[in-house]
């Protein structure tokens, strides 16, 4: 049982790390000496040094992506906190429903953010020199892992 709990906690922390990295790092769209994320657009030299960074546009769709990524982090952190609270207060045989629901909500938020970004980002559709960066891919990887973690929490029963 202890190994199972350790595995679940490691999975949850991995999801949290993926969510933090994908939200913070400037690598959602890359190409032609530019790197774009949810917060700023940066131009880089051939050696990789950052020259100029400008704030991203104030489009409504980008603000919704920012908000849902932040919500996914909040839900995941809250889920981890609730897991530890339920671990010590839940009765024997009880299930971690609340923890699982918040983790599933985190997964759905990151899926919504990545989907909106995929559909609405204009540079990707207009110019083939740009490609998705690793932070965008990490967001998509965090989605199924968060859902898996949430389902495991819902199925998991507390034992003595």
C-alpha positions in Angstrom: 0.0 0.0 0.0 2.8 2.4 0.8 4.4 1.8 -2.6 1.0 2.5 -4.3 0.7 5.8 -2.4 4.2 6.7 -3.3 3.5 6.0 -7.0 0.4 8.1 -6.9 2.2 11.0 -5.3 5.0 10.8 -7.8 2.5 10.8 -10.7 0.7 13.8 -9.2 4.0 15.7 -8.7 5.0 14.9 -12.3 1.7 16.4 -13.5 2.3 19.5 -11.4 5.9 19.9 -12.8 4.6 19.5 -16.4 1.9 22.1 -15.8 4.3 24.6 -14.3 6.9 24.2 -17.0 4.3 24.3 -19.8 2.8 27.5 -18.4 6.0 29.3 -17.6 8.5 28.4 -20.4 8.6 30.4 -23.6 8.4 27.6 -26.1 4.8 27.2 -27.2 5.6 28.3 -30.8 9.2 28.4 -32.1 10.8 29.3 -35.4 12.7 31.9 -37.3 14.5 33.2 -34.3 11.3 33.6 -32.3 9.9 31.9 -29.3 6.4 32.5 -28.1 4.5 31.4 -25.0 1.4 32.5 -23.2 2.9 35.6 -21.8 5.5 37.0 -24.2 7.1 36.9 -27.6 10.9 36.8 -27.7 13.4 37.0 -30.5 16.6 35.1 -30.2 20.0 35.1 -32.0 21.5 32.1 -33.7 23.5 31.3 -30.6 20.3 31.1 -28.5 20.6 34.4 -26.6 17.4 36.3 -26.1 17.4 39.8 -27.6 14.0 41.3 -27.2 10.9 40.2 -25.4 7.5 41.8 -25.9 4.2 41.1 -24.1 1.9 38.8 -25.9 -1.2 40.2 -27.5 -4.3 40.9 -25.4 -6.5 38.7 -27.5 -9.5 37.2 -25.6 -8.6 33.7 -26.7 -5.0 34.0 -25.4 -6.4 35.3 -22.1 -8.7 32.3 -21.9 -5.7 30.0 -22.5 -3.7 31.8 -19.7 -6.7 31.5 -17.3 -7.3 27.9 -18.0 -3.6 27.0 -17.6 -3.5 28.8 -14.3 -6.7 27.1 -13.2 -5.3 23.7 -14.1 -2.3 24.4 -11.8 -4.6 25.6 -9.0 -6.8 22.6 -9.3 -3.8 20.2 -9.3 -2.2 21.9 -6.2 -5.6 21.9 -4.5 -6.0 18.2 -5.3 -2.6 17.3 -3.9 -3.4 19.2 -0.7 -6.8 17.5 -0.4 -5.2 14.1 -1.0 -2.9 14.6 2.0 -5.9 15.9 4.1 -8.1 13.0 3.1 -5.2 10.6 3.7 -5.3 11.4 7.4 -9.0 12.1 7.9 -10.9 9.7 5.6 -12.5 6.7 7.2 -11.3 3.2 6.4 -12.8 2.1 3.0 -13.5 5.6 1.9 -12.7 6.9 -1.6 -10.8 10.0 -2.6 -13.6 11.4 -4.6 -12.9 15.1 -4.0 -9.2 14.7 -4.8 -10.0 12.9 -8.0 -12.6 15.4 -9.1 -10.2 18.3 -8.7 -7.4 16.4 -10.5 -9.8 15.6 -13.4 -10.8 19.3 -13.5 -7.1 20.2 -13.8 -6.8 17.8 -16.7 -9.8 19.2 -18.5 -8.5 22.8 -18.0 -5.2 22.0 -19.6 -6.9 20.2 -22.4 -9.1 23.2 -23.0 -6.1 25.6 -23.0 -4.1 23.5 -25.4 -7.1 23.1 -27.7 -7.9 26.8 -27.8 -4.2 27.6 -28.5 -4.1 25.0 -31.3 -7.2 26.4 -33.0 -6.7 30.1 -32.5 -2.9 30.8 -32.9 -2.6 32.7 -36.2 1.1 32.3 -36.9 0.8 28.5 -37.0 -1.9 28.6 -39.7 -0.4 31.4 -41.8 3.3 30.6 -41.8 4.8 27.1 -42.1 8.2 28.3 -40.7 6.8 28.1 -37.1 6.3 24.9 -35.2 5.0 23.9 -31.8 7.6 24.0 -29.0 8.2 21.6 -26.2 6.1 23.5 -23.6 3.1 23.1 -25.8 3.8 19.4 -26.1 4.3 19.1 -22.3 0.8 20.7 -21.9 -0.7 17.9 -24.0 1.3 15.3 -22.1 0.0 16.7 -18.8 -3.6 16.2 -20.0 -3.8 12.4 -20.0 -1.6 12.1 -17.0 -3.8 14.4 -15.0 -6.9 12.5 -16.1 -5.2 9.2 -15.2 -4.2 10.5 -11.8 -7.8 11.7 -11.2 -9.3 8.4 -12.1 -6.8 6.6 -9.9 -7.9 8.9 -7.0 -11.6 8.1 -7.6 -10.9 4.4 -7.7 -8.5 4.3 -4.7 -9.9 3.2 -1.3 -8.2 4.0 2.0 -6.9 1.0 3.9 -5.3 0.7 7.2 
